[in-house]
Amino acid sequence: MLKLLQNRSPEGVRRLIAVGGDGQSRVVPGFDSVHSVATAAIERGTDLATMVCEAGAGPPVNIAEELAAGRLMAPVDHPDPAHVWLTGTGLTHLGSAEGRDAMHKAAAAGETLTDSMRMFLEGVEGGKPRPDEVGQQPEWFYKGDGTHLVGPGDALTMPAFARDGGEEPELAGIYLIGPDGTPWRLGFCLANEFSDHVTERHNYLWLAHSKLRQAALGAELLVGDLPGEVRGTSRILRDGAVLWEKPFLSGEANMSHSIANLEQHHFKYPLFRRPGDVHVHFFGTATLSFSDGVQTRPGDLFEIEAAPFALPLRNRLARADAEPVRVGRL
């Protein structure tokens, strides 16, 4: 099992770190980013593991110490943040419809099922097609570009106008589009998708607004296939004490859609196959503190941990200052 991390040395120099199956963490010589090593692998027609192996082993690094020192970065970025897409799919996990359905009941008076529940059930029925078939398309949303991406230890900052800043513990797929338009999956990350659930609850047609928020990625990029079941914990700490805690389940064993089906319905659009772009695609969750009536506030600490990721993802909630918007006329 190979993991890749991005790091700044104590002197501020970018470094690429590889963690091998033996658990040893070392600097990868000749590369300073996941983007650079992935670009080289595509050009060579090989894979990330081969590129890292051929680069050799640099100095050892203690990744736990680097995390504590605040020197680990989000595990993917791009020289131009405008070429990073943050997108996602919801209602993809078994049990994920419960909170959403309750949230939207008021908007579905007189209907047997809410739109959310219908979409969820369609996913349960058709979200895991055979390899030669295309399955049911999922809910899809846009979160922003690379300027909305934060790393482990960074603040998750909600806008001044936000009604809520709520955690969404998830897994995210990381992709780089090759020169011929082929999407290449680099691996998977632990993630906090972060949304405004109060805005969404007001009217489910405001889902698009509620998703235009930052998102955080854990430090490790897990290269290769995702385990069928991923188990962990999502919690919120306030003033150093646990305010809320709940198990976090993901992986296809806990999903109503296959990863391949979610990828198919994202990359079927030519817009998302633009050579050189990086995609961070969030796969959804069934665990929300908001569903349990928790109201977050600035200063709360979100913490997500799940095997096979060795490092937790921690981000403190903050609120941005109000920014006046002025539209000029020419």
Residue pairs with C-beta under 8 A, 6 or more apart in sequence:
1 21
1 222
1 223
1 224
1 308
2 18
2 19
2 20
2 21
2 48
2 49
2 52
2 222
2 223
2 224
3 18
3 19
3 220
3 221
3 222
3 223
3 310
4 16
4 17
4 18
4 19
4 28
4 34
4 37
4 48
4 52
4 75
4 187
4 220
4 221
4 223
5 16
5 17
5 18
5 19
5 25
5 63
5 66
5 72
5 73
5 75
5 219
5 220
5 221
6 14
6 15
6 16
6 17
6 33
6 34
6 72
6 73
6 74
6 75
6 76
6 77
6 219
7 14
7 15
7 16
7 17
7 61
7 66
7 71
7 72
7 73
8 14
8 15
8 71
8 73
9 15
9 71
10 69
10 71
13 32
14 32
14 33
15 27
15 28
15 32
15 61
16 27
16 28
16 31
16 32
16 33
16 34
16 36
16 37
17 25
17 26
17 27
17 28
17 61
17 63
17 66
18 25
18 26
18 28
18 52
19 25
19 63
19 220
19 310
20 26
24 60
25 60
25 61
25 62
25 63
26 57
26 58
26 59
26 60
26 61
27 58
27 59
27 61
28 37
28 52
28 55
28 58
29 55
29 56
29 57
29 58
30 55
31 37
31 40
31 51
31 55
33 77
34 75
34 76
34 77
34 174
34 186
34 221
35 76
35 77
35 78
35 79
35 176
35 278
37 48
37 51
37 52
37 55
38 48
38 176
38 184
38 186
39 176
40 51
41 47
41 48
41 50
41 51
42 176
42 178
42 179
42 184
44 51
48 186
48 187
48 223
49 223
49 224
63 72
63 219
63 310
63 311
64 310
64 311
66 72
67 152
67 153
67 219
67 311
70 153
72 151
72 152
72 153
72 219
72 311
73 151
73 219
74 149
74 150
74 151
74 152
74 216
74 217
74 219
75 151
75 174
75 189
75 217
75 218
75 219
75 220
75 221
76 84
76 174
76 186
76 189
76 217
76 221
76 278
76 280
77 84
77 146
77 149
77 278
78 84
78 146
78 277
78 278
80 146
81 145
81 146
81 147
81 149
82 145
82 146
83 145
83 146
83 276
83 277
83 278
84 145
84 146
84 149
84 277
84 278
84 279
84 280
85 142
85 145
85 272
85 277
85 278
85 279
85 280
85 281
86 142
86 143
86 144
86 145
86 146
86 148
86 149
86 215
86 280
86 282
87 140
87 141
87 142
87 143
87 266
87 272
87 279
87 280
87 281
87 282
88 140
88 141
88 143
88 170
88 172
88 193
88 211
88 281
88 282
88 283
88 284
89 138
89 139
89 140
89 141
89 257
89 262
89 265
89 266
89 281
89 282
89 283
89 284
90 96
90 100
90 138
90 139
90 141
90 284
91 97
91 100
91 116
91 119
91 120
91 123
91 138
91 139
91 256
91 284
92 123
92 127
92 138
92 139
92 255
92 256
92 257
92 262
92 283
92 284
93 249
93 250
93 254
93 255
93 256
93 284
93 285
93 286
94 124
94 254
94 255
94 256
94 286
95 286
96 120
96 256
96 284
96 285
96 286
97 116
97 117
97 120
97 121
98 286
98 291
99 286
99 288
99 290
99 291
100 114
100 116
100 117
100 120
101 114
101 116
101 117
101 120
102 291
103 116
103 197
103 200
103 201
103 204
104 114
104 115
104 116
104 201
104 204
105 114
107 114
107 203
107 204
108 114
108 115
113 121
115 204
116 204
119 138
119 139
120 256
122 136
123 136
123 138
123 256
123 257
124 256
125 136
126 135
126 136
127 135
127 136
127 138
127 255
127 256
127 257
127 258
127 261
128 135
128 252
128 256
128 257
128 258
128 261
129 135
129 258
129 261
131 260
134 261
134 264
135 257
135 258
135 261
135 264
136 257
136 261
137 265
138 257
138 261
138 262
138 265
138 284
140 265
140 266
141 207
141 208
141 211
142 208
142 211
142 212
143 193
143 211
143 212
143 213
143 215
143 282
144 212
144 213
144 214
144 215
146 278
148 213
148 214
148 215
149 214
149 215
149 216
149 217
149 280
150 156
150 214
150 215
150 216
150 217
150 315
151 216
151 217
151 219
152 216
152 217
152 218
152 219
152 311
152 312
152 313
152 314
152 315
153 314
153 315
154 216
154 315
155 315
155 316
155 317
155 318
156 165
156 192
156 194
156 213
156 214
156 215
156 216
156 302
156 315
156 316
156 317
156 318
157 214
157 318
157 319
157 320
158 164
158 165
158 194
158 196
158 213
158 214
158 317
158 318
158 319
158 320
159 213
159 319
159 320
160 319
160 320
160 321
160 322
160 323
161 322
162 196
162 199
162 213
162 319
163 196
163 198
163 199
163 202
164 195
164 196
164 197
164 198
164 199
164 290
164 295
164 296
165 194
165 196
165 213
165 296
165 298
165 317
165 319
166 194
166 195
166 196
166 197
166 288
166 289
166 290
166 294
166 296
167 192
167 194
167 234
167 236
167 288
167 289
167 296
167 302
167 304
168 192
168 193
168 194
168 195
168 282
168 285
168 288
169 190
169 191
169 192
169 232
169 234
169 248
169 285
169 287
169 304
169 306
170 191
170 192
170 193
170 250
170 282
170 283
170 284
170 285
171 188
171 189
171 190
171 191
171 226
171 230
171 250
171 251
171 282
171 283
172 188
172 189
172 190
172 191
172 193
172 215
172 217
172 280
172 281
172 282
172 283
173 185
173 187
173 188
173 259
173 262
173 263
173 279
173 280
173 281
173 283
174 185
174 186
174 187
174 188
174 189
174 221
174 278
174 279
174 280
175 183
175 184
175 185
175 186
175 267
175 278
175 279
175 280
175 281
176 183
176 184
176 186
176 276
176 277
176 278
176 279
177 183
177 184
177 272
177 273
177 274
177 275
177 276
177 277
177 278
177 279
178 184
178 275
179 275
179 276
180 275
181 270
181 273
181 274
181 275
182 273
183 263
183 267
183 272
183 273
183 279
185 263
186 221
186 223
187 221
187 222
187 223
187 224
188 221
188 222
188 226
189 217
189 218
189 220
189 221
189 222
189 280
190 217
190 218
190 220
190 232
190 304
190 305
190 306
190 309
190 313
191 215
191 216
191 217
191 218
191 280
191 282
191 304
191 313
192 215
192 216
192 302
192 304
192 313
192 315
193 215
193 282
193 285
194 213
194 214
194 215
194 216
195 210
195 211
195 213
196 209
196 210
196 213
197 210
197 288
197 290
198 290
199 206
199 209
199 210
200 206
200 207
200 209
200 210
215 280
215 282
216 302
216 313
216 315
217 280
217 313
218 304
218 309
218 311
218 312
218 313
219 311
219 313
220 309
220 310
220 311
222 308
222 309
226 251
226 252
226 259
227 251
227 308
228 251
228 252
228 253
229 249
229 251
229 253
229 254
230 248
230 249
230 250
230 251
230 254
230 306
230 307
230 308
231 247
231 248
231 249
231 306
231 307
232 247
232 248
232 249
232 304
232 305
232 306
232 307
232 309
233 245
233 246
233 247
233 248
233 303
233 304
233 305
233 306
234 245
234 246
234 247
234 248
234 287
234 289
234 302
234 303
234 304
235 242
235 243
235 244
235 245
235 246
235 302
235 303
235 304
236 242
236 243
236 244
236 245
236 289
236 294
236 296
236 300
236 301
236 302
236 303
237 243
237 300
237 301
237 303
238 297
238 299
238 300
238 301
239 299
243 294
243 300
244 289
244 292
244 294
246 287
246 289
246 292
247 287
248 285
248 287
248 304
248 306
249 286
249 287
250 283
250 285
250 306
252 258
252 259
254 286
255 283
255 284
259 283
262 281
262 283
263 281
266 272
266 279
266 281
267 273
272 279
289 296
296 317
297 317
298 317
298 318
298 319
299 316
299 317
299 318
300 316
300 317
301 314
301 315
301 316
301 317
302 313
302 314
302 315
302 316
302 317
303 312
303 313
303 314
304 312
304 313
304 314
305 312
305 313
